[in-house]
Amino acid sequence: MIDDEFVPSEPSGQRLERWLRRLIRAVKFCALLTVVPFVVHLHQRPMAEQQAMRAKLDDLRRERDTLLAERDKLLRQVDWIKNDISYLEVRARDHENMHKKGEYVIRFED
């Protein structure tokens, strides 16, 4: 008969299997801890480039809107010059320093 003192509580094969499962879990966890920062690092660079491109796109849109407003202003002026004689007279007086015969122009500068 075998004494109860010397009988192992569980067979050594089961104990080894349990330790191996724990070791595999620990290795998987460590692998996850190393892979996640690597993946985050890979995705940060394209995100930074994408944000820079979006900022550039916003700047280009603002520039486009400014140019469209300037174009519309110039088209209105061309239309006024072609069709509005009073505008043409004001423009000639203000921008070309012209005056009618017999008029005297006095200009004050600030």
Secondary structure, 3 states (H helix, E strand, C coil): CCCHHHCCCCCHHHHHHHHHHHHHHHHHHHHHHHHHHHHHHHHHHHHHHHHHHHHHHHHHHHHHHHHHHHHHHHHHHHHHHHHCHHHHHHHHHHHCCCCCCCCCCCCCCC
